[in-house]
Amino acid sequence: MNAGIDSFMEGLKARTPGETEFHQAVLEVVESVWDVYDANPRYKQAKILERMVEPERTIMFRVPWSNDKGEVEINRGYRVEFNSALGPYKGGLRFHRSVTLSILKFLGFEQTFKNSLTTLPMGGGKGGSDFSAKGRSDNEIMRFCQSFMTELFRHIGPNTDVPAGDIGVGGREIGYLFGQYKRIRNEFTGVLTGKGLGWGGSLIRPEATGYGAVYFVQHMLREMGQEVKGKVFSVSGFGNVAWGAISKINELGGKVVTVSGPDGYIYDPDGITGAKVDYLLELRESNNDIVAPYAEEFGVQFFPDAKPWDAKVDIALPCATQNELDEEDARKLMENGCMLVAEVSNMGCTSGAVNYFVNNKFIFAPGKAVNAGGVAVSGLEMSQNSMRYNWTSEEVDKRLHLIMQDIHNTCTKHGKSGDYINYVKGANVGGFVKVAEAMLAQGLV
């Protein structure tokens, strides 16, 4: 590794001990942008990179609430407002037992570059809690959300910080959070995205991350002279992101043969279409994060405690969570003839997997580019809220497609070398330069 990068990372780790996910996210970006940073005296003099890895504001708070037995429970809440150089902080809220400050910092850091790539005026942020809705009643979830927002409301606003949903935060949770914000502030504003269609939401928002990912893959394939039609896909997870991706792949003539959960994965050689997709939504809404019932329902193979990267496919889409695809999985996919991997989950691949792909000049694209469709449509929801106007699903989908095309063009511009496109470098450099120039223009803030 470059001596300058070594020194930079050692300093970061000394200031942020134990934040392994955050360190992983920073290293991936720093390795990509270091040559650009090192060659630009303005960036170095202003210590742009050193400032980028420090959140502008980190908020931590307790969330006391009462369960249905009348017992008091305590969770921890967070909001990491990472960078506002391009616009209000924008990024999801995640409610899951795995939530830590390290995970939210990595997500907020990634969000800064992802939002930059969308071309929309949004900064980067992330938040959430170690609360899990699994096994909780609607009333318990409502009381938790109300307590969470009672603290968070003072730190957010339509021109300050606009949270959205993420893992564990869907339409139900956004509704409870928005209702409490409106109750406290006595105003109806576009402070949250992912709202219901009848009260400020945008059409195709639930599908947007998956749709956008497939549009991005479509452009990657066209660079290779290929199309989605006829390709076989493996998909991990089975939530909104996977559902959106599966729906769009089916529409474009591809075939998805896997979905997965914490219990393992199913392999459906006939493809996950029609009623099977609807069944996945029913499974998800049951708050029972397992896919084994799919195998029983449709008579297909279930592989317990295994990942879907064993299946022989043309294209693999990690759609579940961070670090779900490691170097061994990467090697297996390539040996099985896979032609392309695109991260749909945030940092879905380990550093080892990413390096293996790039070092072997395998076609791979990172989450900050591939999954930007979700936050892009959140940005479009903000625009619609500001205008007090709703676009049709066709209008939103057209804008989403154009945004994903722009992101692909940015990755190609900054990542193409000879016949190979390093999408990791292209996404990181493209996002970095835009944020860096804005930070320089705004002075030492």
C-alpha positions as CSV (number, residue, x, y, z in Angstrom):
1,M,0.0,0.0,0.0
2,N,1.1,3.6,-0.6
3,A,2.9,5.1,2.4
4,G,0.7,8.2,2.3
5,I,-2.4,6.0,2.5
6,D,-0.9,3.9,5.3
7,S,-0.2,7.0,7.3
8,F,-3.7,8.4,6.7
9,M,-5.4,5.2,7.7
10,E,-3.2,4.8,10.9
11,G,-4.2,8.2,12.0
12,L,-7.9,7.5,11.3
13,K,-7.8,4.2,13.2
14,A,-6.1,5.9,16.2
15,R,-8.9,8.4,16.4
16,T,-11.7,5.9,15.8
17,P,-10.7,2.6,17.5
18,G,-12.9,-0.4,16.9
19,E,-14.9,1.1,14.0
20,T,-14.0,-1.7,11.6
21,E,-16.9,-1.2,9.1
22,F,-16.1,2.6,8.9
23,H,-12.4,1.9,8.4
24,Q,-13.2,-0.5,5.5
25,A,-15.5,2.0,3.8
26,V,-12.9,4.8,4.1
27,L,-10.0,2.6,2.9
28,E,-11.9,1.7,-0.3
29,V,-12.5,5.4,-1.1
30,V,-9.0,6.5,-0.1
31,E,-7.3,3.9,-2.3
32,S,-9.3,5.0,-5.3
33,V,-9.0,8.8,-4.9
34,W,-5.5,9.1,-3.4
35,D,-3.7,9.9,-6.8
36,V,-6.3,12.7,-7.5
37,Y,-6.0,14.0,-3.9
38,D,-2.2,13.8,-3.8
39,A,-1.8,15.6,-7.2
40,N,-4.1,18.5,-6.2
41,P,-2.4,21.0,-3.9
42,R,-5.7,22.8,-3.2
43,Y,-7.2,19.6,-1.8
44,K,-4.1,18.8,0.3
45,Q,-3.7,22.3,1.7
46,A,-7.4,22.4,2.7
47,K,-7.1,18.9,4.1
48,I,-10.2,17.9,2.2
49,L,-9.9,14.2,2.7
50,E,-9.1,14.6,6.4
51,R,-12.3,16.7,6.8
52,M,-14.4,14.3,4.7
53,V,-13.8,11.4,7.1
54,E,-15.0,13.4,10.1
55,P,-18.8,13.7,10.4
56,E,-19.9,17.3,10.7
57,R,-22.2,16.2,13.6
58,T,-22.7,12.9,15.4
59,I,-25.9,12.7,17.6
60,M,-26.4,9.8,20.1
61,F,-29.4,9.6,22.4
62,R,-31.4,7.1,24.6
63,V,-34.8,6.0,23.5
64,P,-37.0,4.9,26.4
65,W,-40.4,3.3,25.6
66,S,-42.9,0.9,27.1
67,N,-43.8,-2.5,25.8
68,D,-47.2,-4.1,25.8
69,K,-46.7,-5.4,29.3
70,G,-46.1,-1.9,30.6
71,E,-42.4,-2.6,31.1
72,V,-39.9,0.2,30.2
73,E,-37.3,-0.7,27.6
74,I,-34.2,1.3,26.5
75,N,-32.6,1.5,23.1
76,R,-29.9,3.7,21.7
77,G,-30.6,6.2,18.9
78,Y,-28.2,7.8,16.4
79,R,-28.0,10.3,13.7
80,V,-24.7,10.9,11.9
81,E,-24.8,14.1,9.8
82,F,-21.8,13.5,7.7
83,N,-21.4,16.1,5.0
84,S,-23.7,19.0,3.9
85,A,-21.5,20.5,1.1
86,L,-24.0,19.6,-1.6
87,G,-27.3,20.0,0.3
88,P,-29.3,18.9,3.3
89,Y,-28.1,15.7,5.0
90,K,-29.9,12.8,3.3
91,G,-29.8,9.1,4.3
92,G,-31.9,6.4,5.8
93,L,-32.8,5.3,9.3
94,R,-31.9,1.7,10.2
95,F,-33.7,-0.2,13.0
96,H,-31.8,-3.4,13.6
97,R,-30.0,-5.2,16.5
98,S,-26.7,-4.9,14.5
99,V,-26.7,-1.1,14.5
100,T,-23.6,0.5,15.9
101,L,-21.9,3.9,15.5
102,S,-19.3,2.2,13.2
103,I,-22.0,0.9,10.9
104,L,-23.8,4.2,10.7
105,K,-20.6,6.1,10.1
106,F,-19.7,3.8,7.2
107,L,-23.2,4.2,5.8
108,G,-23.2,8.0,6.2
109,F,-19.7,8.2,4.6
110,E,-20.8,6.1,1.6
111,Q,-24.1,8.1,1.4
112,T,-22.1,11.3,0.9
113,F,-20.5,9.9,-2.3
114,K,-23.7,8.1,-3.5
115,N,-25.7,11.3,-3.2
116,S,-23.0,13.2,-5.0
117,L,-23.3,10.8,-7.9
118,T,-27.0,11.2,-8.3
119,T,-26.5,14.9,-9.4
120,L,-29.2,15.9,-6.9
121,P,-28.6,18.6,-4.2
122,M,-28.2,16.2,-1.2
123,G,-25.5,15.8,1.4
124,G,-24.8,12.6,3.3
125,G,-26.1,11.2,6.6
126,K,-27.4,8.1,8.3
127,G,-29.1,7.1,11.5
128,G,-31.1,4.5,13.4
129,S,-31.3,2.4,16.5
130,D,-30.5,-1.0,17.8
131,F,-34.2,-1.6,18.1
132,S,-35.7,-4.6,16.2
133,A,-39.4,-4.9,15.2
134,K,-39.2,-8.7,15.1
135,G,-41.8,-10.1,17.5
136,R,-43.1,-6.6,18.3
137,S,-46.7,-5.5,18.0
138,D,-47.7,-2.5,15.9
139,N,-48.4,-0.5,19.1
140,E,-44.9,-1.3,20.5
141,I,-43.4,-0.2,17.2
142,M,-45.5,3.0,17.3
143,R,-44.4,3.8,20.9
144,F,-40.8,3.2,20.0
145,C,-41.0,5.4,16.9
146,Q,-42.7,8.2,18.8
147,S,-40.0,8.2,21.5
148,F,-37.2,8.1,18.9
149,M,-38.7,11.1,17.0
150,T,-39.3,13.0,20.2
151,E,-35.5,13.3,20.4
152,L,-34.6,13.3,16.7
153,F,-37.0,16.1,15.7
154,R,-34.8,18.9,17.0
155,H,-32.0,17.8,14.6
156,I,-33.8,17.4,11.3
157,G,-35.9,19.4,8.9
158,P,-36.7,19.8,5.2
159,N,-33.7,22.1,4.6
160,T,-31.4,20.6,7.3
161,D,-31.6,16.8,7.4
162,V,-34.1,14.6,5.6
163,P,-34.1,10.9,6.8
164,A,-35.6,8.0,4.9
165,G,-36.2,4.3,5.5
166,D,-33.6,1.6,5.5
167,I,-33.4,-2.0,7.0
168,G,-36.2,-2.3,9.6
169,V,-37.8,1.0,8.6
170,G,-40.6,0.7,6.1
171,G,-43.8,2.5,5.4
172,R,-45.3,1.7,8.8
173,E,-42.3,3.1,10.7
174,I,-42.0,6.2,8.4
175,G,-45.7,6.9,9.1
176,Y,-45.3,6.7,12.9
177,L,-42.1,8.9,12.7
178,F,-43.7,11.5,10.5
179,G,-46.9,11.6,12.6
180,Q,-44.8,12.4,15.7
181,Y,-42.7,15.0,13.9
182,K,-45.9,16.7,12.7
183,R,-47.4,16.6,16.2
184,I,-44.4,18.2,17.8
185,R,-43.6,20.8,15.2
186,N,-47.2,21.5,14.2
187,E,-46.2,21.6,10.5
188,F,-46.6,19.4,7.5
189,T,-43.3,19.4,5.6
190,G,-41.2,17.0,3.5
191,V,-39.0,16.1,6.5
192,L,-39.0,12.4,5.8
193,T,-39.0,10.4,2.5
194,G,-40.6,7.1,1.9
195,K,-44.0,8.5,3.0
196,G,-47.3,7.0,2.0
197,L,-48.7,8.1,-1.5
198,G,-51.6,9.9,0.1
199,W,-49.5,12.2,2.3
200,G,-46.5,13.3,0.4
201,G,-44.9,10.1,-0.9
202,S,-43.6,9.4,-4.4
203,L,-44.7,6.7,-6.8
204,I,-42.2,3.8,-7.2
205,R,-40.2,4.7,-4.1
206,P,-40.4,1.2,-2.6
207,E,-39.1,-0.3,-5.8
208,A,-36.6,2.4,-6.6
209,T,-33.4,0.9,-5.2
210,G,-34.0,-2.4,-7.0
211,Y,-35.2,-0.7,-10.2
212,G,-32.2,1.6,-10.3
213,A,-29.8,-1.2,-9.7
214,V,-31.1,-3.1,-12.7
215,Y,-31.0,0.0,-14.8
216,F,-27.3,0.4,-13.8
217,V,-26.6,-3.3,-14.7
218,Q,-28.4,-2.7,-18.0
219,H,-25.8,0.0,-18.9
220,M,-22.9,-2.2,-17.7
221,L,-24.1,-5.0,-20.0
222,R,-24.5,-2.6,-22.9
223,E,-20.9,-1.6,-22.5
224,M,-20.2,-5.3,-23.0
225,G,-22.5,-5.6,-26.0
226,Q,-25.0,-7.6,-23.9
227,E,-28.6,-7.2,-22.6
228,V,-30.6,-8.3,-19.5
229,K,-32.8,-10.5,-21.6
230,G,-31.9,-14.1,-21.3
231,K,-29.5,-13.7,-18.4
232,V,-29.8,-15.7,-15.2
233,F,-29.4,-13.8,-11.9
234,S,-28.7,-14.8,-8.3
235,V,-30.2,-12.3,-5.8
236,S,-29.7,-12.3,-2.0
237,G,-32.2,-11.1,0.5
238,F,-35.9,-10.9,0.0
239,G,-36.9,-7.4,1.2
240,N,-38.0,-4.3,-0.8
241,V,-34.6,-4.0,-2.6
242,A,-34.6,-7.6,-3.8
243,W,-38.3,-7.4,-4.7
244,G,-37.7,-4.3,-6.8
245,A,-34.7,-5.9,-8.6
246,I,-36.5,-9.1,-9.3
247,S,-39.6,-7.3,-10.6
248,K,-37.5,-5.2,-13.1
249,I,-35.3,-8.2,-14.1
250,N,-38.5,-10.1,-15.0
251,E,-39.8,-7.1,-16.9
252,L,-36.6,-6.9,-19.0
253,G,-36.6,-10.6,-19.8
254,G,-34.0,-11.9,-17.3
255,K,-34.6,-14.8,-14.8
256,V,-33.9,-14.7,-11.0
257,V,-33.2,-18.2,-9.5
258,T,-32.3,-17.4,-5.9
259,V,-33.3,-15.4,-2.9
260,S,-31.9,-15.8,0.6
261,G,-32.4,-15.1,4.3
262,P,-30.5,-15.7,7.6
263,D,-31.6,-19.4,7.3
264,G,-30.1,-20.1,3.9
265,Y,-31.2,-19.7,0.3
266,I,-33.7,-21.2,-2.2
267,Y,-32.9,-22.2,-5.8
268,D,-35.8,-22.0,-8.2
269,P,-34.6,-23.0,-11.7
270,D,-37.9,-21.9,-13.3
271,G,-37.5,-18.4,-12.0
272,I,-39.1,-16.2,-9.4
273,T,-42.1,-14.7,-11.1
274,G,-45.7,-13.8,-10.7
275,A,-47.3,-15.3,-7.5
276,K,-43.8,-16.3,-6.3
277,V,-42.8,-12.6,-6.0
278,D,-46.1,-11.8,-4.2
279,Y,-45.4,-14.6,-1.8
280,L,-42.0,-13.1,-1.0
281,L,-43.7,-9.9,0.1
282,E,-46.1,-11.9,2.3
283,L,-43.0,-13.5,3.9
284,R,-41.4,-10.2,4.5
285,E,-44.5,-8.6,6.0
286,S,-44.7,-11.5,8.5
287,N,-41.5,-10.2,10.2
288,N,-40.1,-13.7,9.9
289,D,-36.8,-13.4,8.1
290,I,-36.6,-16.9,6.6
291,V,-37.0,-18.2,3.1
292,A,-37.4,-22.0,3.9
293,P,-41.3,-21.6,3.6
294,Y,-40.8,-20.6,-0.1
295,A,-39.2,-23.9,-0.8
296,E,-42.1,-25.7,0.8
297,E,-44.7,-23.6,-0.9
298,F,-43.3,-24.0,-4.4
299,G,-41.4,-27.3,-4.2
300,V,-37.9,-26.1,-4.9
301,Q,-34.5,-26.7,-3.3
302,F,-33.6,-25.0,0.0
303,F,-30.0,-24.8,1.1
304,P,-29.8,-24.2,4.9
305,D,-27.0,-22.0,6.3
306,A,-25.7,-21.3,2.8
307,K,-25.3,-18.3,0.5
308,P,-26.7,-18.0,-3.0
309,W,-23.3,-17.5,-4.5
310,D,-22.9,-21.2,-5.0
311,A,-25.5,-21.2,-7.8
312,K,-24.3,-21.1,-11.4
313,V,-25.5,-17.8,-12.9
314,D,-24.6,-15.0,-15.3
315,I,-25.0,-12.1,-12.9
316,A,-24.9,-11.9,-9.1
317,L,-26.7,-9.1,-7.1
318,P,-26.0,-8.9,-3.3
319,C,-29.1,-7.2,-2.0
320,A,-29.1,-8.1,1.7
321,T,-26.5,-6.5,3.9
322,Q,-22.8,-5.5,4.3
323,N,-20.0,-7.9,3.7
324,E,-22.3,-10.7,2.6
325,L,-20.0,-11.8,-0.3
326,D,-16.4,-12.6,0.5
327,E,-13.3,-13.5,-1.5
328,E,-14.1,-17.2,-1.5
329,D,-17.5,-16.4,-2.9
330,A,-16.0,-14.1,-5.5
331,R,-13.6,-16.8,-6.6
332,K,-16.5,-19.3,-6.8
333,L,-18.7,-17.0,-8.9
334,M,-15.9,-16.4,-11.4
335,E,-15.1,-20.2,-11.6
336,N,-18.8,-20.9,-12.3
337,G,-18.8,-18.5,-15.2
338,C,-20.5,-15.4,-13.7
339,M,-19.9,-12.4,-15.9
340,L,-20.8,-9.5,-13.7
341,V,-21.4,-8.7,-10.0
342,A,-23.1,-5.5,-8.9
343,E,-23.5,-4.6,-5.2
344,V,-27.1,-3.6,-4.4
345,S,-26.6,-3.7,-0.7
346,N,-24.3,-1.1,0.9
347,M,-20.7,-2.5,1.0
348,G,-22.2,-5.9,0.2
349,C,-18.7,-7.3,-0.7
350,T,-15.7,-7.6,1.7
351,S,-12.5,-5.8,0.8
352,G,-11.0,-9.1,-0.2
353,A,-13.8,-9.8,-2.7
354,V,-13.6,-6.3,-4.2
355,N,-9.8,-6.5,-4.6
356,Y,-10.2,-10.0,-6.1
357,F,-12.6,-8.7,-8.7
358,V,-10.6,-5.6,-9.6
359,N,-7.3,-7.4,-9.7
360,N,-8.7,-10.0,-12.1
361,K,-10.3,-7.2,-14.2
362,F,-13.7,-8.8,-13.5
363,I,-16.7,-6.5,-14.2
364,F,-17.8,-5.3,-10.7
365,A,-19.7,-2.2,-9.5
366,P,-19.9,-0.9,-5.9
367,G,-23.1,-0.1,-4.0
368,K,-22.6,3.7,-3.9
369,A,-23.2,3.6,-7.7
370,V,-25.5,0.6,-8.1
371,N,-28.0,1.3,-5.3
372,A,-28.2,5.1,-5.7
373,G,-31.7,4.7,-7.2
374,G,-33.3,4.6,-3.8
375,V,-31.9,7.9,-2.6
376,A,-32.4,9.4,-6.1
377,V,-36.2,8.8,-5.9
378,S,-36.1,10.1,-2.3
379,G,-34.6,13.3,-3.7
380,L,-37.3,13.3,-6.3
381,E,-39.8,13.0,-3.5
382,M,-38.3,16.0,-1.8
383,S,-38.7,18.0,-5.1
384,Q,-42.3,17.0,-5.3
385,N,-42.9,18.0,-1.7
386,S,-41.4,21.4,-2.3
387,M,-43.6,21.9,-5.3
388,R,-46.7,20.5,-3.6
389,Y,-47.1,18.3,-6.7
390,N,-47.0,14.6,-7.6
391,W,-45.4,13.2,-10.7
392,T,-46.8,10.0,-12.4
393,S,-45.0,6.7,-12.0
394,E,-43.8,7.0,-15.6
395,E,-42.3,10.5,-15.0
396,V,-40.5,9.3,-11.8
397,D,-39.3,6.1,-13.6
398,K,-38.0,8.1,-16.5
399,R,-36.1,10.5,-14.2
400,L,-34.7,7.5,-12.3
401,H,-33.5,5.9,-15.5
402,L,-31.7,9.1,-16.6
403,I,-30.0,9.5,-13.2
404,M,-28.7,5.9,-13.3
405,Q,-27.4,6.5,-16.8
406,D,-25.6,9.7,-15.6
407,I,-24.1,7.7,-12.7
408,H,-22.9,5.1,-15.1
409,N,-21.4,7.7,-17.4
410,T,-19.5,9.3,-14.4
411,C,-18.1,5.8,-13.5
412,T,-17.0,5.3,-17.0
413,K,-15.4,8.7,-17.3
414,H,-13.3,8.3,-14.2
415,G,-12.8,4.5,-14.2
416,K,-12.1,3.5,-17.8
417,S,-8.6,2.4,-18.6
418,G,-8.1,0.7,-21.9
419,D,-10.7,-2.0,-22.3
420,Y,-11.5,-2.3,-18.5
421,I,-13.8,-0.1,-16.5
422,N,-12.9,0.0,-12.8
423,Y,-16.3,1.0,-11.5
424,V,-15.0,1.2,-7.9
425,K,-12.5,3.9,-8.9
426,G,-14.9,5.6,-11.2
427,A,-17.6,5.9,-8.6
428,N,-15.3,7.0,-5.8
429,V,-13.4,9.6,-7.9
430,G,-16.6,11.0,-9.5
431,G,-18.3,11.4,-6.1
432,F,-15.2,12.7,-4.4
433,V,-14.3,15.5,-6.8
434,K,-17.8,17.0,-6.7
435,V,-17.9,17.1,-2.9
436,A,-14.3,18.3,-2.7
437,E,-14.9,21.3,-5.0
438,A,-18.0,22.3,-3.1
439,M,-16.1,22.1,0.2
440,L,-13.3,24.3,-1.2
441,A,-15.8,26.8,-2.5
442,Q,-17.5,27.1,0.9
443,G,-14.3,27.7,2.9
444,L,-13.2,26.2,6.2
445,V,-16.5,24.8,7.5
